[in-house]
């Protein structure tokens, strides 16, 4: 007699468990479930083709297509099963850690949600911070206070050693998080584990590659307390144990939770914040410290080795909103680096609505960074204070200010006209102790006019943009003109025309001209078939060469929905296929 497979037995056991849980927990909803449709499905599929061509040149990708789709099932008004997929004929480099063609499903039933395929969750910025993985997970929310989350899967594929391709080990990981949200306080605790498989890739020369298998165990706790009706306090702590080399032979000393053999380090991170709602406005302060070299396998990028202190204030007076932020940040917390950077941050925002026609906004921010290069050899061998002016220390200044003004010229049932203008100034400079400022000054101005004729369903806009960048030994100036017209016919057919021309000049007489012309059209058939066509051409020329490129995009989208209802013990299907 052939017994069922282990996977089959586990599947049957899971189904029986869910059914028993349904009878015990949601028996009171049987009547609502019986009256609900047996199944309701909706979704869509889209197919897009792109053709590229160029005059007197060869295009790297002359043709490509994209196919995407989504489907959602809703059973008995209680169980949701969403599906999605994406596919393309484009060939992506194997350097990418995540594939483009993917599949995901996230069915839910009452307070139970399951993840399968490609998914990403956010536990904490110090543990699992949105890193996508291929696997499965579950999210349980039995009531409004408690939430349980668990996920496990593959974070990285194994990539073999090739010329021009960075190899990588297969990495598996997972973790869980428990959250509680009450009236007076909120708390959570999470843990995340990720480990490379040293046998997943066979390197020809392992020691010369510089890529080592790693093991990581991280965890974090957070707490937010409502001290009074106007005062709130929050704290978050993260810890990460990282083993950067688990390629060893002694399997007897390996641990399932964490491999302590090899290059092991323990890192800490913390964040505190305080908020007070005063009669004059909201006041807050934040302190954050992340240890040097802090890393977690649950994040694509981790900023570490810094201490940050910030404060903010915001208030509203009638139709005027004001907010101010300021802070101080520095790195090299343990004096391990030759460079020490510190900076002051300040920003202010103002927005005002004056009457029914004027809308004004202004912003200013000033970021100053101080860098001290601590080179012991240069300090010991220095014979005078002017010897190392280019390497000792400097201050970097980034000043940004902007003003935006919008005015409504006309607003009636037939016509609408508006005019808006914006100006932005940015200064990026460096200063040393015995030298003056030097850097870039950037000016940008924009003027936009918009018109809409509501009965005929067409609108147009025209804009002028000018950008001027002044550098110590050069400058560039760019002026651009844009015209856009859109029209809708018969509620189903729409078209648009867009033309852009820009001219760039430099101090050495270099000029460049770019002309972009685009025509698009879309048609909707029976409210579920969507056809879109786009034709574009780009012509650019400078003092050396001229080039013209053409592109066409033809896309089709189809959406559908169907409902299977139960009437007098008979199934009746309705839909919009």
C-alpha positions in Angstrom: 0.0 0.0 0.0 1.4 3.4 -1.0 0.9 6.0 1.7 0.4 9.7 0.9 3.4 12.0 0.7 4.6 13.9 3.7 3.6 17.2 1.9 0.1 15.9 1.3 -0.3 14.9 4.9 0.8 18.3 6.1 -1.6 20.0 3.7 -4.5 18.0 4.9 -3.6 18.7 8.5 -3.5 22.4 7.9 -6.9 22.4 6.2 -8.4 20.5 9.1 -6.9 22.9 11.5 -8.3 25.9 9.7 -11.7 24.3 9.4 -11.8 23.6 13.2 -10.7 27.1 13.9 -13.5 28.4 11.7 -16.1 26.4 13.6 -14.8 27.4 17.0 -14.1 31.1 16.4 -16.5 32.4 13.7 -19.5 30.2 14.1 -21.6 33.3 14.8 -21.0 34.5 11.2 -22.4 31.4 9.5 -25.6 33.2 8.4 -23.6 36.1 6.9 -21.3 33.7 5.1 -24.3 31.7 3.7 -25.9 34.8 2.2 -22.6 36.1 0.7 -21.7 35.2 -2.9 -19.9 31.9 -3.2 -17.1 33.5 -5.1 -16.4 36.9 -6.5 -13.4 37.4 -8.7 -11.9 40.4 -10.4 -8.6 41.3 -12.0 -6.9 42.2 -15.2 -4.1 41.6 -17.6 -1.9 44.0 -19.5 0.4 43.5 -22.4 2.8 46.2 -23.6 5.1 46.3 -26.6 7.9 48.8 -27.1 9.7 49.4 -30.5 12.8 51.6 -30.6 14.6 52.8 -33.7 17.3 55.5 -34.5 18.4 57.2 -37.6 21.8 56.0 -38.8 22.4 54.1 -35.6 21.7 50.6 -34.1 19.5 50.4 -31.1 20.6 48.1 -28.3 17.0 46.8 -27.6 14.8 47.3 -30.7 11.9 45.3 -29.3 10.7 44.4 -25.9 7.4 43.4 -24.3 5.9 43.3 -20.8 3.1 41.1 -19.5 1.5 41.8 -16.1 -1.6 40.5 -14.5 -3.5 40.4 -11.2 -6.4 38.3 -10.0 -8.3 38.4 -6.7 -10.7 35.8 -5.4 -13.2 36.5 -2.7 -14.9 33.4 -1.2 -18.1 33.6 0.8 -17.4 37.2 1.6 -14.6 36.2 4.1 -11.6 34.7 2.3 -9.4 36.9 0.0 -6.9 35.3 -2.3 -5.0 37.9 -4.4 -2.6 36.7 -7.2 -0.2 38.7 -9.3 2.5 38.1 -11.9 4.9 40.0 -14.2 7.0 38.8 -17.1 9.3 40.4 -19.6 11.6 39.3 -22.4 14.2 41.8 -21.3 17.4 40.1 -20.2 18.6 41.5 -16.9 22.1 41.0 -15.5 22.7 38.3 -13.0 24.2 40.9 -10.7 20.6 41.7 -9.5 19.8 39.9 -6.3 16.1 39.9 -7.2 14.5 38.6 -10.4 12.2 40.6 -12.5 9.7 37.8 -13.3 7.9 37.0 -10.1 4.8 35.6 -8.5 3.1 36.4 -5.2 -0.1 35.5 -3.4 -1.5 36.9 -0.2 -4.8 35.2 0.8 -6.6 36.3 3.9 -9.4 35.0 6.0 -10.8 37.2 8.8 -7.8 37.9 11.0 -5.5 35.5 9.2 -3.3 36.5 6.3 -0.9 34.3 4.5 2.0 35.3 2.2 3.4 33.1 -0.5 5.9 33.8 -3.3 7.7 37.2 -3.2 6.9 39.2 -0.2 8.5 41.9 2.0 7.7 43.0 5.6 8.9 45.7 7.9 9.9 44.6 11.4 12.3 47.4 12.4 14.9 49.6 10.6 17.5 47.7 12.7 16.4 44.1 11.8 14.1 43.3 8.9 13.6 46.5 7.0 11.7 45.7 3.8 14.1 43.2 2.3 12.2 41.1 -0.3 12.3 37.3 0.0 10.9 34.3 -1.8 9.0 32.1 0.6 6.0 32.3 2.9 4.7 34.0 5.9 1.6 34.6 8.1 0.0 37.6 9.8 -2.4 37.1 12.6 -4.6 39.9 14.0 -7.1 38.3 16.4 -8.2 41.7 17.7 -7.3 45.4 17.6 -4.6 45.0 20.2 -2.4 42.0 19.3 -0.6 41.3 16.0 1.6 38.3 15.3 3.8 38.1 12.2 6.2 35.4 10.9 8.0 35.0 7.6 10.7 32.7 6.1 12.2 32.4 2.7 15.2 32.9 0.4 16.8 36.4 0.5 19.5 35.7 -2.1 20.0 33.3 -4.9 23.3 31.5 -5.3 25.4 33.1 -8.1 28.3 31.3 -9.6 31.7 32.9 -10.1 31.8 34.4 -13.6 33.8 37.0 -15.4 32.3 40.4 -14.7 29.7 38.9 -12.3 30.0 39.2 -8.6 29.3 35.8 -7.0 27.1 35.4 -4.0 26.0 32.6 -1.7 22.4 31.4 -1.3 20.9 33.2 1.7 17.9 32.0 3.7 16.2 33.9 6.5 13.1 34.5 8.5 11.8 35.8 11.8 8.8 36.9 13.8 7.3 39.9 15.4 4.7 40.4 18.2 2.9 43.7 18.6 0.6 45.1 21.2 -1.4 48.4 20.8 -3.3 49.6 23.8 -4.9 53.0 24.7 -1.9 54.2 26.8 1.0 52.4 25.3 2.2 50.3 22.3 5.0 47.7 22.4 6.6 45.2 20.0 9.4 42.7 20.0 10.9 41.1 16.9 13.7 38.7 15.9 15.2 38.0 12.5 17.7 35.4 11.4 19.6 35.0 8.1 22.3 32.7 7.1 24.3 31.9 3.9 24.8 28.4 2.6 28.6 27.9 2.2 28.1 24.9 0.0 25.8 26.7 -2.5 28.6 28.1 -4.6 32.0 26.5 -5.4 34.6 29.2 -5.9 37.8 28.5 -7.8 39.9 30.6 -5.5 37.8 31.4 -2.4 40.4 33.5 -0.6 41.0 35.9 -3.5 37.3 36.6 -4.2 36.6 38.5 -1.0 33.0 37.1 -0.8 32.5 35.2 2.4 29.4 33.4 3.8 27.7 35.2 6.6 25.4 34.5 9.5 23.2 37.2 11.2 20.9 37.2 14.1 19.2 40.5 15.0 16.4 41.6 17.3 14.7 44.7 18.5 12.1 46.0 20.9 10.1 49.2 20.8 7.8 51.1 23.2 5.5 54.1 22.8 3.9 55.5 25.9 1.2 58.1 26.2 2.2 59.8 29.4 -0.6 62.4 29.4 -3.1 63.6 26.9 -0.4 65.9 25.4 2.9 64.1 26.0 4.1 61.0 24.2 7.4 59.2 24.5 8.9 56.5 22.4 12.0 54.3 22.5 13.4 51.6 20.2 16.4 49.4 20.6 18.1 47.1 18.1 20.9 44.5 18.4 22.6 42.6 15.6 25.1 39.8 15.9 27.0 39.4 12.6 29.4 36.6 11.7 31.1 37.6 8.5 32.9 34.3 7.8 31.2 30.9 8.6 33.4 29.0 6.1 34.9 26.5 8.6 35.1 22.7 8.9 34.1 22.0 12.5 30.4 21.2 12.2 30.2 19.9 15.8 30.5 23.4 17.2 27.9 25.0 14.9 24.6 26.2 16.5 21.2 26.3 14.9 20.4 29.8 16.3 23.8 31.5 15.5 27.2 30.4 14.3 29.7 31.8 16.8 32.8 30.6 15.0 34.6 33.0 12.7 34.6 36.8 12.5 31.9 37.6 15.0 30.8 41.1 16.1 27.9 42.5 18.1 26.3 45.9 17.3 23.8 48.1 19.0 21.3 50.8 17.9 18.8 53.0 19.7 16.3 55.7 19.1 14.3 57.9 21.5 11.7 60.5 20.8 9.5 62.9 22.8 6.5 64.8 21.5 4.4 67.5 23.3 1.2 69.1 22.0 1.5 72.6 23.5 -1.1 75.4 23.2 1.1 77.2 20.7 2.0 74.2 18.6 3.6 70.7 18.5 7.1 70.3 19.9 9.2 67.2 19.4 12.8 65.9 19.9 14.6 62.8 18.7 17.9 61.1 19.6 19.3 58.3 17.5 22.6 56.4 17.8 23.8 53.6 15.5 27.0 51.8 16.3 29.9 51.7 13.8 29.6 48.9 11.2 26.0 48.1 12.3 24.6 45.8 9.7 21.7 43.4 9.3 20.8 41.0 6.5 17.2 42.2 6.5 18.1 45.6 4.9 19.5 46.4 1.5 21.4 49.4 2.9 22.2 50.4 6.5 23.5 53.8 7.6 25.7 53.4 10.6 28.3 55.1 12.8 26.3 58.2 13.6 24.7 60.1 16.4 21.8 62.3 15.6 19.9 64.9 17.7 17.0 66.7 16.2 14.1 69.0 17.3 11.0 70.2 15.5 8.2 72.6 16.0 5.0 73.1 14.0 2.0 75.4 14.4 -1.0 76.7 12.4 -2.4 80.2 12.5 -5.6 80.5 10.6 -4.6 79.6 7.0 -0.9 79.7 7.6 1.1 76.6 8.5 4.7 76.9 9.9 7.2 74.1 10.7 10.8 74.4 11.8 13.3 71.5 12.2 16.9 71.6 13.4 19.5 69.1 14.5 23.1 68.0 14.9 24.7 64.9 13.6 28.3 63.4 13.7 30.0 60.2 13.0 33.2 58.4 13.9 31.7 57.5 17.3 34.7 55.3 18.4 37.5 57.2 16.7 38.2 54.4 14.3 38.2 56.4 11.0 40.6 58.9 9.7 37.8 61.3 8.8 35.3 62.8 11.3 32.2 64.5 9.9 29.7 66.6 11.8 26.9 68.7 10.5 24.2 71.1 11.5 20.7 70.8 9.9 18.1 73.5 9.8 14.9 73.8 7.7 11.8 75.9 7.7 8.5 75.6 5.8 5.7 78.0 5.4 2.4 77.5 3.5 -0.5 79.9 3.2 -3.8 80.1 1.5 -4.9 83.7 1.0 -8.5 83.9 -0.1 -9.8 81.8 -2.9 -7.1 82.7 -5.5 -3.7 82.8 -3.8 -1.6 79.9 -2.6 2.0 80.6 -1.4 4.7 78.3 -0.1 8.3 78.9 1.0 11.1 76.6 2.2 14.6 77.2 3.4 17.2 74.7 4.6 20.8 75.0 5.6 23.0 72.0 6.0 26.6 72.5 7.2 29.0 69.6 7.4 32.4 69.8 9.1 35.0 67.2 8.2 38.3 66.6 10.0 40.8 64.3 8.4 42.9 62.8 11.2 46.1 61.6 9.5 48.6 60.8 12.2 51.6 60.8 9.9 50.9 64.3 8.5 50.3 65.7 12.0 53.6 64.3 13.3 55.7 65.5 10.3 54.0 68.9 10.0 56.5 71.8 10.3 54.0 74.8 10.0 50.3 75.4 10.3 50.0 76.1 6.5 51.5 72.8 5.3 48.3 70.6 5.3 45.6 73.1 4.5 44.2 70.8 1.8 43.9 67.7 4.0 43.2 68.8 7.5 39.7 70.1 7.7 37.0 71.8 5.7 33.3 72.8 6.0 30.7 72.0 3.4 27.7 74.2 3.2 24.4 73.4 1.4 21.9 76.1 1.3 18.5 75.6 -0.4 15.6 78.1 -0.6 12.5 78.0 -2.7 9.3 80.0 -3.2 6.2 78.9 -5.0 3.2 81.1 -5.8 -0.1 80.0 -7.5 -2.9 82.3 -8.6 -6.3 81.3 -10.0 -7.2 83.6 -12.9 -10.6 82.2 -13.6 -12.8 79.4 -12.1 -16.3 79.0 -13.5 -18.5 76.0 -14.6 -17.1 76.3 -18.1 -13.5 77.5 -17.8 -10.6 77.3 -15.4 -7.3 79.2 -15.7 -4.4 79.4 -13.4 -0.9 80.8 -13.3 1.9 79.5 -11.1 5.6 80.5 -10.6 8.4 79.0 -8.7 12.0 80.0 -7.9 14.7 77.9 -6.3 18.2 78.8 -5.2 20.8 76.2 -4.0 24.4 76.8 -2.9 26.9 74.1 -2.4 30.3 75.2 -1.2 33.4 74.2 0.7 35.4 76.3 3.1 38.7 75.7 4.8 40.3 77.7 7.7 42.5 79.9 5.5 40.5 79.9 2.2 37.2 81.5 1.1 34.1 79.7 -0.1 34.1 77.9 -3.5 31.4 75.8 -5.0 28.3 75.8 -7.1 25.4 78.3 -7.2 22.2 76.9 -8.9 19.2 79.0 -9.9 16.0 77.6 -11.2 12.8 79.4 -12.3 9.5 78.1 -13.6 6.4 79.7 -15.0 3.3 77.6 -15.8 0.0 78.5 -17.4 -3.0 76.1 -17.4 -6.3 76.3 -19.1 -9.3 73.9 -19.1 -12.5 74.1 -21.1 -14.9 71.8 -19.2 -17.8 71.4 -21.7 -15.5 70.3 -24.6 -13.3 68.3 -22.2 -10.0 69.6 -23.3 -7.2 71.3 -21.4 -3.8 72.8 -22.3 -0.7 74.0 -20.5 2.4 75.9 -21.4 5.5 76.3 -19.3 9.0 77.9 -19.4 11.8 76.6 -17.2 15.3 78.2 -16.8 18.2 76.7 -14.9 21.6 78.4 -14.3 24.5 76.6 -12.7 27.5 78.7 -11.8 30.7 76.8 -10.9 34.2 78.2 -10.0 35.6 77.9 -13.5 32.5 77.3 -15.7 28.8 77.8 -16.0 25.8 76.2 -17.8 22.5 77.6 -18.7 19.4 75.7 -19.8 16.1 77.0 -21.0 13.2 74.7 -21.8 9.7 75.3 -23.3 6.9 72.8 -23.0 3.4 72.7 -24.6 0.8 70.1 -23.7 -2.7 69.6 -25.1 -5.3 66.9 -24.1 -8.7 66.2 -25.5 -11.4 63.6 -24.7 -13.9 62.4 -27.3 -17.1 60.4 -26.8 -16.1 59.5 -23.2 -14.0 56.6 -24.5 -11.4 58.1 -26.8 -8.7 60.4 -25.5 -5.6 61.8 -27.1 -2.7 64.1 -26.1 0.0 66.1 -27.7 3.2 67.1 -26.0 6.2 69.0 -27.3 9.3 70.1 -25.5 12.3 72.0 -26.6 15.4 72.8 -24.5 18.7 74.6 -25.2 21.8 74.4 -23.1 24.8 76.7 -23.4 28.2 76.8 -21.7 31.0 79.3 -21.1 33.2 77.6 -23.8 30.6 78.1 -26.5 29.2 74.5 -26.3 25.6 74.3 -27.1 23.1 71.4 -27.2 19.5 71.4 -28.5 17.0 68.7 -27.6 13.5 68.4 -29.2 11.0 65.9 -27.9 7.6 65.3 -29.6 5.1 62.8 -28.3 1.6 61.9 -29.4 -0.6 59.5 -27.4 -4.0 58.0 -27.8 -6.2 55.8 -25.8 -9.6 54.0 -26.4 -11.8 52.2 -23.9 -14.1 49.5 -25.3 -17.1 48.2 -23.2 -15.4 49.6 -20.1 -13.0 46.7 -19.8 -10.8 46.7 -23.0 -8.2 49.5 -23.0 -6.0 50.3 -26.0 -3.2 52.8 -25.8 -0.7 53.9 -28.5 2.2 56.3 -28.0 4.5 57.6 -30.7 7.6 59.7 -29.7 10.7 61.1 -31.3 13.7 62.7 -29.7 16.2 64.8 -31.7 19.3 66.1 -30.0 22.3 67.9 -31.5 25.5 69.6 -30.3 28.7 71.0 -31.7 29.8 67.5 -32.7 26.9 65.3 -33.8 23.2 65.0 -34.4 21.0 62.0 -33.4 17.3 61.2 -33.9 15.5 58.4 -32.1 12.0 57.0 -32.5 9.9 54.9 -30.3 6.4 53.4 -30.3 4.5 51.8 -27.5 1.3 49.7 -28.1 -0.4 48.5 -25.0 -3.6 46.5 -24.3 -5.3 46.0 -21.0 -8.3 43.9 -20.0 -10.2 43.9 -16.8 -12.9 41.6 -15.7 -15.1 40.6 -12.8 -17.5 37.7 -12.0 -19.8 36.9 -9.1 -21.2 33.5 -8.3 -24.2 33.9 -6.0 -26.4 31.3 -4.3 -30.2 31.6 -4.8 -32.5 28.9 -3.6 -29.6 26.4 -3.5 -28.8 27.2 -7.1 -25.7 28.9 -8.4 -26.1 32.1 -10.5 -23.2 33.7 -12.2 -23.0 37.3 -13.2 -20.0 39.3 -14.5 -18.6 41.8 -16.9 -16.5 39.6 -19.1 
